[in-house]
Amino acid sequence: MAGGPAGGAAGEPAEAARLPEFVFVTVENRHSSDVVVTLVHNGQSSRLGLVPGSSSTTLQFPGRYIASAASLQLSARAIGGNGSYTTGQFVVQPGQGVTLSLESQLPRSSFSVF
């Protein structure tokens, strides 16, 4: 009797079976303007959402992006003003999330993967 491959459905790698449905991005916006947050993955840019000025929210992106992208980047752009922030490249493992802290001067912002 021949054995099948390890993992989920036929031909599906074991890693794909453990991917989360979504990865969550907690955004703390200390900037006075509303900010648009986008995710860059595999050379494509996907809008995650709008974060109102001086507020916090949680955005999300599909978990499949962490399997298909060697690295990710987040970008934040103020609406109606100048200023933007782009993270360095990062990797997210299943079970991890991202925090994006946007400062009143966007270039001074920071992020972390936890």
C-alpha positions as CSV (number, residue, x, y, z in Angstrom):
1,M,0.0,0.0,0.0
2,A,1.5,3.3,-1.1
3,G,1.5,6.2,1.3
4,G,0.3,9.7,0.3
5,P,2.2,13.0,0.9
6,A,2.2,14.5,4.4
7,G,-0.1,17.4,4.9
8,G,-3.7,18.3,4.0
9,A,-5.5,17.4,0.8
10,A,-3.7,15.6,-2.0
11,G,-0.8,17.7,-3.2
12,E,-1.3,20.4,-0.5
13,P,1.8,21.1,1.5
14,A,1.6,20.7,5.3
15,E,2.4,24.4,5.7
16,A,-0.6,25.5,3.8
17,A,-2.9,23.6,6.2
18,R,-1.6,25.7,9.1
19,L,-2.0,29.1,7.6
20,P,-4.3,31.5,9.4
21,E,-7.4,32.8,7.6
22,F,-6.2,36.4,8.3
23,V,-3.2,38.2,9.7
24,F,-4.1,41.2,11.9
25,V,-2.4,44.6,11.8
26,T,-3.0,46.8,14.7
27,V,-2.6,50.5,13.7
28,E,-2.1,53.2,16.3
29,N,-2.4,56.6,14.4
30,R,-1.0,59.5,16.4
31,H,-1.0,61.6,13.2
32,S,-3.7,64.3,12.9
33,S,-4.7,63.3,9.4
34,D,-6.5,60.2,8.2
35,V,-4.0,57.6,6.9
36,V,-4.3,55.0,4.1
37,V,-2.5,51.7,4.9
38,T,-1.4,49.4,2.1
39,L,0.5,46.1,2.1
40,V,3.1,45.3,-0.5
41,H,3.4,41.5,-1.2
42,N,4.9,39.8,-4.3
43,G,5.4,43.2,-5.9
44,Q,1.7,44.0,-5.6
45,S,0.1,46.6,-3.4
46,S,-3.2,45.9,-1.6
47,R,-5.1,48.6,0.3
48,L,-5.8,47.4,3.8
49,G,-7.9,50.3,4.9
50,L,-8.2,53.9,6.2
51,V,-7.3,54.8,9.8
52,P,-8.8,58.1,11.0
53,G,-6.5,60.7,12.6
54,S,-5.7,60.3,16.2
55,S,-7.3,56.8,16.5
56,S,-6.5,53.1,16.6
57,T,-7.9,50.2,14.6
58,T,-7.2,46.7,13.5
59,L,-6.9,45.9,9.9
60,Q,-6.3,42.4,8.3
61,F,-5.0,40.7,5.2
62,P,-5.4,37.1,3.9
63,G,-3.1,34.6,5.6
64,R,-2.2,33.1,2.2
65,Y,0.0,36.2,1.6
66,I,2.5,35.0,4.2
67,A,3.0,31.7,2.3
68,S,3.4,33.3,-1.1
69,A,5.5,36.3,-0.3
70,A,9.2,36.1,0.6
71,S,8.7,39.4,2.5
72,L,6.1,42.0,3.1
73,Q,6.1,45.8,3.6
74,L,3.5,48.2,5.0
75,S,3.0,51.7,3.7
76,A,1.1,54.5,5.3
77,R,0.2,57.7,3.5
78,A,-1.6,60.8,5.0
79,I,-4.7,62.0,3.2
80,G,-4.8,65.7,2.4
81,G,-1.2,66.3,3.5
82,N,2.3,65.3,2.8
83,G,4.0,62.6,4.6
84,S,4.3,58.8,4.4
85,Y,6.0,55.9,6.0
86,T,7.1,52.6,4.6
87,T,8.3,49.8,6.8
88,G,11.4,47.7,6.1
89,Q,10.8,44.3,4.7
90,F,9.5,41.7,7.1
91,V,8.2,38.1,7.4
92,V,5.2,37.0,9.4
93,Q,4.9,33.4,10.6
94,P,1.6,31.7,11.3
95,G,0.2,32.9,14.6
96,Q,2.0,36.3,14.5
97,G,0.5,39.7,14.0
98,V,1.9,43.2,13.2
99,T,1.7,46.5,15.1
100,L,2.1,49.7,13.1
101,S,2.7,52.9,15.3
102,L,2.2,56.0,13.2
103,E,3.6,59.2,14.8
104,S,2.6,62.8,14.3
105,Q,5.6,63.0,11.9
106,L,5.1,59.9,9.8
107,P,8.7,59.3,8.9
108,R,9.4,58.7,12.7
109,S,6.8,55.8,12.8
110,S,7.7,52.2,13.7
111,F,6.4,48.7,13.4
112,S,6.8,45.3,15.1
113,V,6.0,41.7,14.3
114,F,4.9,39.7,17.4
